[in-house]
Amino acid sequence: MITALHHVHEWLTLADSGANIPNPGAKTPTELTGPRDTLLGWLKWGGYSIAAGSIILSGIKMLWGSGGGRGATTAADAAVEIPWKVLGVALISGGAGLLGQFVGG
């Protein structure tokens, strides 16, 4: 109990003195730098591949449904999906930078 009170006293003294509490940034261990970059590269490549296929599929659905009738609903649904797909591509391409803004990297 005495030790805990001593630590609380130290923290309060440190806070009152206006001293800066150290806040080191995240640092990747050197052994993980290569595998980490490889994994992120694979994920980014996979994300781009899925996004490209998805946008092509939307184009096919719009073409297929352009004849009218029930197909018009399919074409409209495909057109509504496109902004979400473009947003997905933006998040894939800028994900690291966006995260860096929040984390401070």
Secondary structure, DSSP 8 states (H G I E B T S, - for coil): -HHHHHHHHHHHHHHHTT-----------GGGHHHHHHHHHHHHHHHHHHHHHHHHHHHHHHHHGGGSTTHHHHHHHHHHHHHHHHHHHHHHHHHHHHHHHHHT-
